[in-house]
Amino acid sequence: MIVRSLFDKIASPRLHAMMVWEGILGGDRSALMPSESDPRIGRVWDGEAATGKAVASVLLKGIPNPKPELLHHPAWDIYLVYPPGVRWAGAAPPPPAAWMHQLGPLMTVTPERRLDGDKLYRIVSDLVPR
């Protein structure tokens, strides 16, 4: 798992993640969320995919002329990177400093953001205070 690998490589207590699991595919449910023992990684179940819809609205603002059907899909299997101190305070998240994806509707319009574990590691390690 990418998140686990990232946290194994970066031992800083200043690194935090929130894993949001959503009901996207048939059969998705909270009982399928993997367990996580690292206290730096929080987990949340969002069966309505409200988080993915809010994230998609922010990410699509950076895509020129997105397909109209994308405006109604939640973003999922994505990795958002924020510098220290950024907080989600409103209905939509703040724009991330970087993001990548591995599945979902954004794949067809943002191939340059396809998940690359090594690149993600470099981005995150540059932002984590030492």
VENDAFEN-V471628 format. One record per residue. N is the residue number from 1. RES is the residue in three letters. SS is DSSP state (alpha for helix, beta for strand, coil for the rest). OMEGA is omega in radians with two decimals (999 if undefined). BURIAL is 1 if it has 24 or more other ideal C-beta (glycine too) atoms within 12 Angstrom, else 0. Layout:
BEGIN
N&RES&SS&OMEGA&BURIAL + N&RES&SS&OMEGA&BURIAL
END
This chain:
BEGIN
1&MET&coil&-3.08&0 + 2&ILE&alpha&-3.10&1 + 3&VAL&alpha&3.14&1 + 4&ARG&alpha&3.13&0 + 5&SER&alpha&3.12&0 + 6&LEU&alpha&-3.11&1 + 7&PHE&alpha&3.05&1 + 8&ASP&alpha&-3.12&0 + 9&LYS&alpha&-3.09&0 + 10&ILE&coil&-3.04&1 + 11&ALA&coil&-3.07&0 + 12&SER&coil&3.04&0 + 13&PRO&coil&3.13&0 + 14&ARG&coil&3.11&0 + 15&LEU&coil&3.14&1 + 16&HIS&coil&3.08&1 + 17&ALA&beta&3.02&1 + 18&MET&beta&3.09&1 + 19&MET&beta&3.13&1 + 20&VAL&beta&3.10&1 + 21&TRP&beta&-3.06&1 + 22&GLU&beta&3.07&1 + 23&GLY&coil&-3.10&0 + 24&ILE&coil&-3.09&1 + 25&LEU&coil&3.09&0 + 26&GLY&coil&-3.14&0 + 27&GLY&coil&3.08&0 + 28&ASP&coil&3.08&0 + 29&ARG&coil&-3.04&0 + 30&SER&alpha&-3.12&0 + 31&ALA&alpha&-3.14&0 + 32&LEU&alpha&3.13&0 + 33&MET&coil&3.11&0 + 34&PRO&coil&3.09&0 + 35&SER&coil&-3.11&0 + 36&GLU&coil&-3.11&0 + 37&SER&coil&-3.13&0 + 38&ASP&coil&-3.10&1 + 39&PRO&coil&3.12&0 + 40&ARG&coil&-3.09&0 + 41&ILE&beta&3.08&1 + 42&GLY&beta&3.13&0 + 43&ARG&beta&-3.14&0 + 44&VAL&beta&3.02&0 + 45&TRP&beta&3.11&0 + 46&ASP&beta&-3.09&1 + 47&GLY&coil&3.14&0 + 48&GLU&coil&-3.12&0 + 49&ALA&coil&3.11&1 + 50&ALA&alpha&3.12&0 + 51&THR&alpha&3.14&1 + 52&GLY&alpha&3.11&1 + 53&LYS&alpha&3.12&1 + 54&ALA&alpha&3.12&1 + 55&VAL&alpha&3.13&1 + 56&ALA&alpha&-3.13&1 + 57&SER&alpha&3.12&1 + 58&VAL&alpha&-3.09&1 + 59&LEU&alpha&-3.11&1 + 60&LEU&alpha&3.08&1 + 61&LYS&coil&-3.14&0 + 62&GLY&coil&-3.13&0 + 63&ILE&coil&-3.14&1 + 64&PRO&coil&3.08&0 + 65&ASN&coil&3.13&0 + 66&PRO&coil&3.10&0 + 67&LYS&coil&-3.11&0 + 68&PRO&alpha&-3.12&0 + 69&GLU&alpha&3.10&0 + 70&LEU&alpha&-3.10&1 + 71&LEU&alpha&-3.09&0 + 72&HIS&alpha&-3.13&0 + 73&HIS&coil&3.03&1 + 74&PRO&coil&3.00&1 + 75&ALA&coil&3.13&1 + 76&TRP&coil&-3.00&1 + 77&ASP&coil&3.13&1 + 78&ILE&beta&3.13&1 + 79&TYR&beta&3.14&1 + 80&LEU&beta&-3.12&1 + 81&VAL&beta&3.13&1 + 82&TYR&coil&3.03&1 + 83&PRO&coil&3.12&0 + 84&PRO&coil&3.05&0 + 85&GLY&coil&-3.13&0 + 86&VAL&coil&-3.14&0 + 87&ARG&coil&3.04&0 + 88&TRP&coil&-3.00&0 + 89&ALA&coil&-3.08&0 + 90&GLY&coil&-3.12&0 + 91&ALA&coil&3.13&0 + 92&ALA&coil&3.14&0 + 93&PRO&coil&3.02&1 + 94&PRO&coil&3.08&0 + 95&PRO&coil&-3.14&0 + 96&PRO&coil&3.05&1 + 97&ALA&coil&3.10&0 + 98&ALA&beta&3.06&1 + 99&TRP&beta&3.10&1 + 100&MET&beta&3.13&1 + 101&HIS&beta&3.04&1 + 102&GLN&coil&3.11&0 + 103&LEU&coil&3.04&0 + 104&GLY&coil&-3.01&1 + 105&PRO&alpha&-3.12&1 + 106&LEU&alpha&-3.11&1 + 107&MET&alpha&-3.04&0 + 108&THR&alpha&-3.07&0 + 109&VAL&coil&-3.10&1 + 110&THR&coil&-3.11&1 + 111&PRO&alpha&3.13&0 + 112&GLU&alpha&3.13&0 + 113&ARG&alpha&3.11&1 + 114&ARG&beta&-3.06&0 + 115&LEU&coil&3.04&1 + 116&ASP&coil&-3.05&0 + 117&GLY&alpha&-3.14&0 + 118&ASP&alpha&3.12&0 + 119&LYS&alpha&3.11&0 + 120&LEU&alpha&3.10&1 + 121&TYR&alpha&-3.14&1 + 122&ARG&alpha&3.14&0 + 123&ILE&alpha&-3.10&1 + 124&VAL&alpha&-3.09&1 + 125&SER&alpha&3.08&0 + 126&ASP&alpha&-3.10&0 + 127&LEU&alpha&-3.08&1 + 128&VAL&coil&3.09&1 + 129&PRO&coil&-3.12&0 + 130&ARG&coil&999&0
END
